[in-house]
Amino acid sequence: MSALYAAAETAVRQCLALESDESCAVVTDDEREAIGEVIYEAANEVTDDAVIVRYPPGETHGSEPPAPVAAAMADADVVLAPTTKSLSHTRARTEANEAGARVATLPGITEDVFTTGLDADYESIADHSAAVREQVADADEVRVTAPAGTDITFGIGDRDFLSDTGIVHEPGMMSNLPAGEVFVSPETADGTFVVDGTMMPHGLLEGGETLTFEVEDGLVTEISDDEIRETVENAAEEVGDAAYNLAELGIGTNVAVTDLVGSVLLDEKAGGTVHIAIGDDAGIGGDVEAPIHLDGIVREPTVYADGEEVALPTSER
């Protein structure tokens, strides 16, 4: 059995728990077809009601797929989406969940990340996620500091912390794969966050390289990087201030990820890291819709929930 097929079986059988009487839609694009095909093969071994749909890669993370793709997602019991650009923060994904589908998105997935990230103990990931979520669940305010210069405070308000564990066994659930994070869409935020891990379009930042973002009243007001600033400004031409929304605070809980590799999908899950995102939060409990969702990973954070330091899971070495 190839490593790719073994990873696909983990996704289909363990993570999504596809049954023989269920339908499965594998959604992929022209640049991730090989991974889409192997997931389809694994799904086809379980059920006769499996399909694969392919479309050109979206322009940005959060771009809506073509209408026929969205329709296939909404009609399926199980959806797996290995795509170049993320479908996590799209109406298509939300509507599929609302229709009862179990959904796993695999944005920006590569063959190396697929085989590495699916070789994990997802019960352990779920346990670490539960431990972090218990510490932050009732917090009104969460502060994050880090050696590179991050010092930002999030007002949680009435928003709920959610878990992404990779175990997607109930109707209407969704997860990224590879998985492992506790996250929230805060109502507001103020301060500075400095990305010194991974952020697109740059990938893994070189030693000493950082990206700095200033935040006031829940909006990003300054961006040190020209390329990221241009991406946000282009989105703002379509949706205004929504493009500058401070969308997410996430805490990585996957202790099997021992090193950052340059894949946001994998690196944001690394135990002992934090990621902060700009743009759309409607898919994760917020109320802002935007055509972008840009995650940046912060190394060596300290997290405080209402002033109490949170014990973060650390990667296994």
BATI-603037 format. One record per residue: x, y, z of N, C-alpha, C, O in turn. Coordinates in steps of 0.2 Angstrom, whole numbers, plus 5000, padded with zeros to 4 digits. Example, Ala and Ser with C-alpha at 12.3 -4.5 7.8 and 13.67 -1.06 7.14 Angstrom:
BEGIN
5066|4972|5039|5062|4978|5039|5066|4984|5039|5071|4983|5042
5064|4989|5035|5068|4995|5036|5064|5000|5039|5067|5006|5040
//
This chain:
BEGIN
5004|4994|5000|5000|5000|5000|5004|5006|5000|5009|5007|5004
5003|5011|4996|5007|5017|4995|5005|5021|5001|5000|5021|5004
5010|5026|5003|5009|5031|5008|5003|5035|5007|5000|5037|5011
5003|5037|5001|4997|5041|4999|4990|5038|5000|4986|5041|5003
4990|5032|4998|4984|5028|4999|4982|5027|5006|4976|5027|5008
4987|5025|5010|4986|5024|5017|4984|5031|5021|4979|5030|5025
4987|5036|5019|4984|5043|5021|4977|5044|5019|4973|5046|5023
4975|5042|5013|4968|5043|5011|4963|5039|5015|4958|5041|5016
4966|5032|5016|4961|5028|5020|4960|5031|5027|4955|5030|5030
4966|5034|5030|4965|5037|5037|4959|5042|5036|4955|5043|5041
4960|5046|5031|4955|5052|5031|4948|5049|5030|4943|5052|5033
4947|5045|5025|4941|5042|5024|4938|5038|5029|4932|5039|5031
4942|5033|5032|4939|5029|5037|4939|5031|5044|4934|5031|5048
4945|5034|5046|4945|5036|5053|4943|5043|5054|4938|5044|5059
4945|5047|5050|4943|5054|5052|4935|5056|5050|4932|5059|5054
4933|5053|5044|4926|5055|5042|4922|5049|5043|4916|5050|5043
4924|5043|5044|4920|5037|5046|4915|5036|5041|4909|5035|5042
4917|5036|5034|4912|5035|5029|4909|5028|5029|4913|5023|5030
4903|5028|5028|4899|5021|5028|4897|5019|5021|4897|5023|5017
4896|5013|5020|4894|5010|5014|4888|5013|5011|4887|5013|5005
4883|5015|5015|4877|5017|5013|4877|5025|5012|4871|5028|5011
4882|5028|5012|4883|5035|5012|4886|5038|5005|4889|5034|5002
4884|5044|5003|4887|5047|4997|4893|5051|4999|4894|5054|5005
4898|5051|4995|4904|5055|4996|4906|5059|4990|4907|5057|4984
4908|5066|4991|4910|5070|4986|4917|5072|4987|4918|5075|4992
4922|5071|4983|4929|5073|4983|4929|5079|4979|4928|5078|4973
4931|5085|4982|4931|5091|4978|4939|5093|4977|4942|5093|4982
4941|5093|4971|4948|5095|4970|4949|5100|4965|4944|5102|4962
4955|5102|4963|4956|5106|4957|4962|5104|4953|4965|5099|4955
4964|5107|4948|4969|5105|4943|4976|5104|4946|4979|5100|4943
4977|5107|4952|4984|5107|4955|4984|5102|4960|4990|5100|4963
4979|5099|4962|4978|5094|4968|4975|5088|4966|4973|5084|4970
4975|5086|4959|4971|5081|4956|4974|5074|4959|4970|5070|4960
4980|5073|4960|4983|5067|4962|4981|5065|4969|4979|5059|4970
4980|5070|4973|4978|5068|4980|4970|5067|4980|4968|5063|4983
4967|5071|4976|4959|5070|4975|4958|5063|4972|4953|5060|4975
4962|5061|4968|4961|5054|4965|4962|5049|4970|4958|5044|4970
4967|5049|4974|4968|5044|4979|4963|5044|4984|4961|5038|4987
4961|5050|4986|4955|5050|4991|4949|5047|4988|4945|5043|4991
4947|5048|4981|4942|5045|4978|4942|5038|4978|4937|5034|4979
4948|5035|4976|4949|5028|4976|4948|5025|4983|4944|5020|4984
4950|5028|4989|4949|5025|4995|4941|5026|4997|4939|5021|5000
4938|5031|4995|4931|5032|4996|4927|5027|4992|4922|5024|4994
4929|5025|4986|4926|5021|4982|4926|5013|4984|4922|5009|4982
4931|5012|4988|4932|5005|4991|4926|5005|4997|4925|4999|4999
4924|5010|4999|4919|5010|5005|4912|5010|5002|4907|5007|5004
4911|5015|4997|4904|5016|4995|4904|5016|4987|4908|5018|4984
4898|5014|4984|4897|5015|4977|4895|5021|4975|4894|5023|4969
4893|5026|4980|4890|5032|4979|4896|5038|4980|4895|5042|4984
4901|5037|4977|4907|5042|4977|4908|5045|4971|4907|5042|4965
4909|5052|4971|4911|5056|4965|4917|5060|4966|4918|5062|4972
4920|5062|4961|4925|5067|4961|4924|5073|4956|4922|5072|4951
4924|5079|4959|4923|5085|4955|4929|5089|4955|4932|5090|4960
4931|5092|4949|4937|5096|4949|4936|5102|4945|4932|5103|4941
4939|5108|4948|4938|5114|4945|4945|5118|4945|4950|5116|4948
4946|5123|4941|4952|5127|4941|4953|5130|4948|4948|5132|4952
4959|5131|4951|4960|5133|4957|4957|5140|4958|4957|5144|4954
4955|5141|4964|4952|5148|4966|4958|5153|4966|4963|5152|4967
4955|5160|4966|4960|5165|4966|4963|5166|4973|4969|5168|4973
4959|5165|4978|4962|5167|4985|4959|5161|4989|4954|5158|4988
4962|5161|4995|4958|5157|5000|4952|5160|5002|4951|5166|5003
4947|5156|5002|4940|5159|5004|4936|5160|4998|4930|5162|4998
4939|5160|4992|4935|5161|4985|4930|5155|4985|4931|5149|4986
4924|5157|4982|4919|5152|4982|4920|5148|4976|4922|5150|4970
4919|5141|4976|4919|5137|4970|4914|5138|4965|4909|5141|4967
4914|5135|4959|4909|5136|4955|4902|5133|4957|4902|5128|4962
4896|5135|4955|4890|5133|4958|4889|5125|4957|4887|5122|4962
4891|5122|4952|4890|5114|4952|4894|5111|4957|4892|5106|4960
4900|5114|4959|4904|5111|4964|4900|5112|4971|4900|5107|4975
4898|5118|4972|4894|5119|4978|4888|5114|4979|4887|5112|4984
4885|5113|4973|4879|5109|4973|4881|5102|4975|4877|5098|4979
4886|5099|4973|4889|5092|4974|4890|5092|4982|4889|5087|4985
4893|5097|4984|4895|5097|4991|4889|5097|4996|4889|5093|5001
4884|5101|4994|4878|5101|4998|4874|5095|4998|4870|5093|5002
4875|5091|4992|4871|5085|4991|4874|5078|4994|4871|5073|4994
4880|5079|4997|4884|5073|4999|4883|5072|5007|4882|5077|5010
4884|5066|5009|4884|5065|5016|4891|5066|5019|4892|5069|5024
4896|5065|5015|4903|5067|5017|4907|5070|5011|4906|5069|5005
4911|5075|5013|4914|5079|5008|4922|5080|5010|4923|5081|5016
4926|5078|5006|4933|5079|5007|4936|5084|5001|4935|5082|4995
4939|5089|5003|4941|5094|4998|4948|5096|4998|4950|5101|5002
4953|5092|4995|4960|5094|4994|4960|5099|4988|4960|5097|4982
4961|5105|4990|4961|5111|4985|4967|5115|4986|4970|5115|4992
4969|5119|4981|4975|5123|4982|4973|5129|4986|4977|5131|4991
4967|5132|4985|4965|5138|4989|4959|5135|4994|4955|5131|4992
4959|5137|5000|4955|5135|5005|4947|5136|5004|4945|5141|5002
4943|5130|5005|4936|5131|5005|4933|5131|5012|4927|5131|5013
4937|5132|5017|4935|5132|5024|4930|5137|5025|4925|5137|5028
4932|5143|5023|4929|5149|5024|4925|5152|5018|4925|5157|5016
4920|5147|5016|4916|5149|5010|4909|5147|5012|4907|5143|5016
4904|5150|5008|4897|5149|5009|4896|5141|5007|4891|5138|5010
4899|5139|5002|4898|5132|4999|4899|5127|5005|4896|5123|5006
4905|5128|5009|4906|5124|5014|4901|5124|5020|4899|5119|5022
4899|5131|5021|4894|5132|5027|4888|5128|5025|4884|5125|5029
4886|5129|5018|4879|5127|5016|4879|5119|5016|4874|5116|5017
4885|5116|5014|4885|5109|5015|4885|5106|5022|4881|5101|5023
4888|5110|5026|4887|5108|5033|4880|5109|5036|4877|5104|5039
4877|5114|5034|4870|5115|5036|4865|5110|5033|4860|5109|5036
4867|5107|5027|4863|5102|5024|4864|5095|5027|4861|5090|5026
4869|5095|5032|4870|5089|5036|4877|5085|5034|4878|5080|5037
4880|5088|5029|4887|5084|5027|4892|5085|5032|4892|5090|5036
4896|5080|5033|4902|5080|5036|4908|5082|5031|4909|5079|5026
4911|5087|5033|4916|5090|5028|4923|5090|5031|4924|5092|5037
4928|5089|5027|4935|5090|5029|4938|5093|5023|4938|5091|5017
4941|5099|5024|4945|5103|5019|4952|5102|5020|4955|5101|5026
4956|5102|5015|4963|5101|5015|4966|5106|5010|4969|5105|5005
4966|5112|5013|4968|5118|5008|4976|5118|5008|4979|5117|5012
4978|5119|5001|4985|5119|5000|4989|5113|5001|4995|5113|5002
4985|5107|5002|4988|5101|5003|4994|5099|4998|4993|5100|4992
4999|5096|5001|5004|5093|4996|5005|5086|4998|5002|5084|5003
5008|5082|4994|5008|5075|4995|5012|5074|5001|5011|5069|5005
5018|5078|5002|5022|5077|5009|5018|5078|5015|5018|5075|5020
5014|5084|5015|5010|5086|5020|5004|5081|5021|5003|5079|5027
5001|5078|5016|4996|5074|5017|4998|5067|5020|4995|5065|5025
5004|5065|5018|5006|5058|5021|5009|5059|5028|5008|5055|5032
5012|5065|5029|5015|5067|5036|5009|5068|5041|5009|5066|5046
5005|5073|5039|5000|5075|5043|4994|5070|5045|4991|5071|5050
4993|5065|5040|4988|5060|5042|4991|5054|5046|4987|5050|5048
4998|5054|5047|5001|5049|5051|5001|5052|5058|5006|5054|5061
4995|5052|5061|4995|5055|5068|4989|5051|5072|4985|5048|5069
4990|5052|5079|4985|5049|5083|4979|5054|5085|4980|5059|5089
4974|5054|5081|4969|5059|5082|4965|5059|5088|4962|5064|5090
4965|5053|5092|4962|5053|5098|4967|5057|5103|4964|5061|5107
4973|5057|5102|4978|5061|5106|4977|5069|5105|4976|5073|5109
4976|5070|5098|4974|5077|5096|4968|5080|5100|4968|5085|5102
4963|5075|5100|4957|5077|5103|4957|5079|5110|4954|5083|5113
4961|5075|5113|4963|5076|5121|4966|5082|5122|4964|5086|5127
4971|5084|5118|4975|5090|5119|4970|5096|5118|4970|5101|5121
4966|5095|5113|4961|5101|5111|4957|5102|5117|4955|5108|5118
4954|5096|5119|4949|5097|5125|4953|5101|5131|4949|5105|5134
4959|5099|5132|4962|5102|5138|4963|5110|5137|4962|5113|5142
4965|5112|5131|4966|5119|5129|4959|5122|5130|4958|5128|5133
4954|5119|5127|4948|5122|5126|4945|5123|5133|4941|5128|5135
4946|5119|5138|4943|5119|5145|4946|5126|5148|4943|5129|5152
4953|5127|5147|4956|5133|5150|4954|5140|5147|4954|5145|5151
4951|5140|5141|4950|5146|5138|4942|5147|5137|4940|5153|5135
4938|5142|5138|4931|5142|5136|4927|5148|5139|4923|5151|5136
4928|5150|5145|4924|5155|5149|4928|5161|5149|4925|5166|5152
4933|5162|5145|4937|5168|5146|4934|5174|5142|4931|5173|5137
4934|5180|5145|4931|5186|5142|4937|5189|5138|4935|5193|5133
4943|5188|5140|4949|5191|5137|4954|5187|5136|4956|5183|5141
4958|5186|5130|4964|5182|5129|4969|5187|5127|4968|5190|5122
4975|5186|5130|4981|5190|5128|4986|5185|5126|4987|5180|5128
4990|5187|5120|4995|5183|5117|5001|5187|5117|5001|5193|5114
5007|5185|5120|5013|5188|5119|5018|5183|5116|5017|5177|5116
5023|5186|5113|5028|5181|5110|5035|5185|5109|5035|5191|5109
5041|5181|5109|5047|5185|5109|5048|5189|5103|5052|5194|5104
5045|5188|5097|5046|5192|5091|5043|5199|5092|5044|5203|5087
5039|5200|5097|5036|5206|5097|5028|5206|5098|5025|5212|5098
5025|5200|5097|5018|5200|5098|5015|5202|5105|5018|5200|5110
5010|5206|5105|5007|5208|5111|5000|5211|5109|4999|5216|5108
4995|5206|5109|4989|5208|5107|4983|5205|5112|4984|5199|5114
4978|5208|5113|4973|5206|5117|4966|5206|5113|4964|5210|5109
4963|5200|5114|4957|5198|5111|4951|5199|5115|4951|5196|5121
4946|5202|5114|4939|5202|5117|4935|5197|5114|4933|5197|5109
4933|5192|5118|4930|5186|5116|4922|5187|5115|4919|5185|5110
4920|5191|5120|4912|5193|5120|4908|5186|5120|4910|5182|5124
4903|5186|5116|4899|5180|5116|4901|5174|5112|4897|5169|5111
4907|5175|5109|4909|5170|5104|4911|5164|5108|4914|5164|5113
4911|5158|5104|4913|5151|5107|4920|5149|5104|4921|5150|5098
4924|5146|5109|4930|5143|5106|4927|5136|5103|4923|5133|5106
4930|5135|5097|4929|5128|5094|4935|5124|5093|4941|5127|5094
4934|5118|5092|4940|5113|5091|4940|5110|5084|4934|5108|5082
4946|5109|5082|4947|5106|5075|4951|5100|5077|4957|5100|5077
4948|5094|5078|4952|5088|5080|4953|5083|5074|4957|5078|5076
4950|5083|5069|4951|5078|5064|4946|5073|5064|4945|5069|5060
4942|5073|5070|4937|5067|5070|4930|5071|5068|4927|5075|5072
4927|5068|5063|4922|5072|5059|4916|5066|5058|4915|5064|5053
4913|5064|5064|4909|5059|5064|4901|5060|5064|4897|5056|5063
4900|5067|5065|4893|5069|5066|4890|5073|5061|4894|5077|5058
4884|5073|5059|4881|5077|5053|4882|5084|5055|4881|5086|5060
4885|5088|5050|4885|5095|5051|4892|5097|5053|4893|5103|5054
4897|5092|5055|4903|5094|5057|4908|5095|5052|4907|5093|5046
4913|5099|5053|4919|5100|5048|4925|5101|5052|4926|5102|5058
4931|5099|5048|4937|5100|5051|4942|5101|5045|4941|5099|5039
4948|5104|5047|4954|5104|5042|4957|5097|5043|4956|5094|5048
4960|5095|5038|4965|5089|5038|4971|5091|5035|4971|5094|5029
4977|5090|5038|4978|5088|5045|4975|5093|5050|4974|5099|5048
4974|5090|5056|4970|5094|5061|4974|5095|5067|4979|5093|5068
4970|5099|5072|4973|5100|5078|4974|5107|5080|4979|5110|5080
4968|5110|5082|4968|5117|5084|4962|5119|5088|4956|5115|5087
4962|5124|5093|4957|5127|5096|4956|5134|5094|4962|5137|5094
4951|5136|5092|4950|5143|5089|4944|5147|5090|4939|5144|5092
4944|5153|5089|4939|5157|5090|4939|5163|5086|4944|5165|5084
4933|5166|5084|4933|5172|5080|4931|5178|5086|4925|5178|5088
4936|5182|5088|4935|5186|5093|4930|5192|5091|4930|5194|5085
4927|5195|5096|4923|5201|5094|4927|5207|5093|4925|5211|5089
4933|5207|5096|4937|5213|5095|4944|5211|5097|4945|5206|5099
4949|5216|5095|4956|5214|5096|4960|5221|5096|4958|5225|5092
4965|5222|5100|4969|5227|5100|4976|5225|5101|4977|5221|5106
4981|5228|5098|4988|5227|5099|4992|5225|5093|4990|5228|5087
4997|5222|5094|5002|5220|5088|5003|5212|5088|5004|5209|5093
5003|5210|5082|5005|5203|5081|5010|5202|5076|5010|5206|5071
5015|5198|5077|5021|5198|5073|5022|5190|5071|5023|5186|5075
5021|5189|5065|5022|5182|5062|5029|5181|5061|5032|5185|5057
5032|5176|5064|5038|5173|5063|5039|5166|5061|5044|5163|5061
5033|5163|5059|5033|5156|5057|5031|5156|5050|5036|5157|5045
5025|5154|5048|5023|5153|5041|5017|5158|5039|5012|5159|5043
5017|5161|5033|5012|5165|5031|5012|5165|5023|5018|5167|5021
5007|5164|5020|5007|5165|5013|5006|5172|5011|5003|5176|5015
5009|5174|5005|5012|5170|5000|5020|5168|5001|5023|5165|4997
5022|5170|5007|5030|5169|5009|5031|5162|5011|5037|5160|5010
5027|5158|5013|5028|5151|5016|5032|5152|5022|5031|5156|5026
5037|5148|5024|5041|5148|5030|5046|5153|5030|5050|5154|5025
5045|5158|5035|5050|5164|5035|5057|5161|5037|5057|5157|5041
5062|5165|5034|5068|5163|5036|5070|5166|5043|5066|5170|5046
5075|5163|5046|5077|5166|5053|5078|5173|5054|5082|5176|5050
5074|5176|5058|5074|5183|5059|5070|5187|5055|5068|5193|5057
5067|5184|5050|5062|5188|5046|5055|5188|5049|5053|5183|5052
5052|5193|5049|5045|5194|5053|5040|5198|5048|5042|5202|5044
5034|5197|5050|5028|5201|5047|5024|5204|5052|5022|5201|5057
5024|5211|5052|5021|5214|5058|5014|5217|5056|5013|5220|5051
5009|5217|5061|5002|5219|5060|5000|5223|5066|5000|5220|5071
4997|5229|5065|4994|5233|5070|4987|5232|5070|4984|5232|5064
4984|5231|5076|4976|5230|5076|4973|5235|5081|4976|5236|5086
4968|5238|5079|4964|5243|5083|4957|5241|5082|4954|5241|5076
4953|5240|5087|4946|5239|5087|4944|5234|5082|4939|5235|5079
4948|5228|5082|4946|5223|5078|4948|5223|5071|4946|5219|5067
4951|5229|5069|4953|5229|5062|4961|5230|5061|4964|5233|5066
4964|5227|5056|4971|5228|5055|4972|5235|5052|4969|5236|5047
4976|5239|5055|4977|5246|5053|4984|5247|5049|4984|5251|5045
4989|5242|5051|4995|5243|5047|4998|5236|5046|4997|5231|5050
5000|5235|5040|5003|5229|5037|5010|5230|5035|5011|5234|5030
5015|5227|5038|5022|5229|5036|5024|5226|5029|5029|5229|5026
5021|5221|5027|5023|5217|5020|5019|5220|5014|5013|5220|5015
5022|5221|5009|5019|5224|5003|5014|5219|5000|5009|5221|4998
5016|5213|4999|5012|5208|4995|5006|5207|4999|5000|5206|4996
5006|5206|5006|5000|5204|5010|4996|5210|5010|4990|5210|5009
4999|5216|5011|4995|5222|5010|4991|5223|5004|4985|5225|5004
4994|5221|4998|4991|5222|4992|4985|5217|4991|4980|5219|4989
4986|5211|4994|4980|5206|4994|4974|5209|4998|4969|5208|4996
4976|5211|5004|4970|5214|5008|4967|5220|5005|4961|5221|5005
4971|5224|5002|4968|5230|4999|4964|5228|4993|4959|5231|4991
4966|5223|4989|4962|5221|4983|4955|5218|4986|4950|5219|4983
4955|5214|4991|4949|5212|4994|4945|5218|4997|4939|5217|4996
4948|5223|4999|4944|5228|5002|4940|5232|4996|4935|5235|4998
4943|5232|4990|4939|5235|4985|4933|5232|4984|4928|5235|4981
4932|5226|4986|4926|5222|4985|4921|5222|4991|4915|5223|4990
4924|5222|4997|4920|5222|5003|4922|5227|5008|4919|5227|5014
4926|5232|5007|4928|5237|5012|4931|5234|5018|4936|5230|5017
4930|5237|5024|4933|5236|5030|4933|5228|5032|4937|5226|5036
4928|5224|5029|4928|5217|5031|4935|5214|5029|4936|5209|5032
4938|5216|5024|4945|5213|5022|4950|5214|5028|4954|5210|5028
4949|5219|5032|4954|5221|5037|4952|5217|5044|4955|5219|5049
4947|5214|5044|4944|5211|5050|4949|5206|5053|4952|5202|5050
4950|5207|5060|4954|5202|5064|4950|5196|5065|4945|5196|5069
4951|5191|5061|4946|5185|5060|4946|5180|5065|4941|5177|5067
4953|5178|5067|4953|5172|5071|4959|5172|5076|4965|5175|5074
4959|5169|5081|4964|5167|5086|4964|5159|5086|4959|5157|5088
4969|5156|5084|4969|5149|5085|4975|5146|5089|4981|5150|5088
4975|5141|5092|4980|5138|5096|4981|5131|5094|4977|5127|5094
4987|5129|5092|4989|5123|5089|4989|5117|5094|4992|5119|5100
4986|5112|5093|4986|5106|5097|4989|5099|5095|4988|5094|5098
4992|5100|5089|4994|5093|5086|5001|5092|5088|5006|5095|5085
5003|5088|5093|5009|5087|5095|5014|5083|5091|5020|5082|5092
5011|5080|5086|5015|5076|5081|5018|5081|5076|5023|5078|5073
5016|5087|5075|5020|5092|5071|5026|5095|5075|5025|5099|5079
5032|5092|5073|5037|5094|5077|5041|5100|5074|5045|5103|5078
5040|5102|5068|5044|5107|5065|5039|5110|5060|5035|5107|5056
5040|5117|5059|5036|5121|5054|5039|5119|5047|5046|5119|5046
5035|5118|5042|5038|5116|5035|5036|5121|5030|5038|5120|5024
5032|5126|5031|5030|5131|5026|5023|5130|5024|5021|5134|5019
5020|5125|5026|5013|5124|5024|5008|5127|5030|5009|5124|5035
5004|5132|5028|5000|5135|5033|4995|5129|5036|4994|5129|5042
4993|5125|5032|4988|5120|5034|4991|5115|5039|4987|5114|5044
4997|5114|5039|5000|5109|5044|5003|5114|5049|5002|5112|5055
5007|5119|5048|5010|5123|5053|5006|5126|5058|5008|5127|5064
5000|5128|5056|4995|5131|5061|4993|5126|5066|4990|5128|5071
4993|5120|5065|4991|5115|5069|4997|5113|5074|4995|5109|5079
5003|5115|5073|5008|5113|5078|5007|5115|5085|5006|5120|5087
5008|5110|5089|5007|5111|5096|5012|5116|5099|5018|5116|5097
5009|5121|5103|5013|5126|5106|5014|5132|5101|5018|5137|5103
5010|5133|5096|5010|5139|5092|5003|5142|5092|4998|5139|5094
5003|5148|5090|4997|5152|5089|4997|5154|5082|5002|5156|5079
4991|5155|5079|4990|5158|5073|4984|5163|5073|4979|5162|5077
4985|5168|5069|4980|5174|5069|4979|5175|5062|4983|5175|5058
4972|5176|5061|4970|5177|5054|4966|5184|5052|4963|5187|5057
4967|5186|5046|4964|5192|5044|4958|5190|5039|4959|5186|5035
4952|5193|5039|4947|5192|5034|4941|5189|5036|4938|5191|5041
4939|5184|5032|4933|5181|5034|4932|5177|5040|4937|5173|5042
4927|5178|5044|4926|5174|5050|4919|5171|5050|4917|5168|5055
4915|5172|5045|4908|5169|5045|4908|5162|5046|4903|5159|5048
4913|5158|5043|4913|5151|5044|4915|5148|5050|4915|5142|5051
4917|5153|5055|4920|5150|5062|4917|5154|5067|4920|5154|5073
4911|5156|5066|4907|5159|5072|4907|5166|5072|4904|5169|5077
4909|5170|5067|4909|5177|5067|4904|5179|5062|4899|5175|5060
4904|5186|5060|4898|5188|5056|4901|5193|5051|4898|5196|5048
4908|5192|5049|4911|5196|5044|4912|5191|5038|4915|5186|5038
4910|5193|5032|4911|5189|5026|4916|5193|5021|4915|5199|5020
4921|5190|5019|4926|5192|5015|4929|5187|5011|4929|5181|5012
4932|5189|5005|4935|5184|5000|4942|5181|5002|4945|5178|4998
4944|5183|5008|4951|5181|5010|4950|5179|5017|4946|5181|5021
4955|5174|5019|4956|5172|5026|4964|5170|5026|4966|5165|5024
4968|5175|5029|4975|5174|5029|4978|5173|5036|4977|5177|5040
4980|5167|5037|4983|5165|5043|4991|5166|5044|4994|5165|5039
4993|5168|5049|5000|5169|5051|5002|5165|5057|4998|5166|5062
5007|5161|5057|5009|5157|5063|5014|5161|5067|5019|5164|5065
5013|5161|5074|5017|5165|5079|5021|5159|5083|5017|5155|5086
5027|5159|5083|5031|5155|5087|5032|5157|5094|5031|5162|5096
5032|5152|5099|5034|5152|5106|5029|5157|5109|5032|5162|5113
5023|5157|5108|5018|5162|5112|5017|5160|5119|5018|5154|5121
5015|5165|5123|5012|5164|5129|5005|5166|5129|5004|5172|5127
5000|5162|5131|4993|5164|5131|4990|5165|5138|4991|5160|5142
4987|5170|5139|4983|5171|5145|4976|5172|5144|4974|5176|5140
4972|5168|5148|4965|5168|5148|4963|5172|5154|4963|5169|5160
4960|5178|5154|4958|5182|5159|4964|5182|5165|4963|5182|5171
4970|5183|5162|4976|5184|5166|4979|5178|5168|4985|5178|5171
4976|5172|5167|4979|5166|5169|4983|5162|5163|4980|5162|5158
4989|5161|5164|4993|5158|5159|4990|5151|5157|4988|5147|5161
4989|5150|5150|4986|5144|5148|4992|5139|5146|4997|5140|5143
4991|5132|5149|4996|5127|5147|4995|5125|5140|4990|5122|5139
5000|5126|5136|4999|5124|5129|5003|5117|5128|5008|5115|5131
5000|5113|5123|5003|5107|5122|5009|5108|5118|5009|5113|5114
5014|5104|5119|5021|5105|5115|5022|5099|5111|5020|5094|5112
5025|5101|5105|5027|5096|5100|5031|5090|5103|5036|5091|5107
5030|5084|5101|5034|5078|5103|5040|5078|5099|5040|5078|5093
5046|5077|5102|5052|5077|5099|5056|5071|5101|5061|5070|5098
//
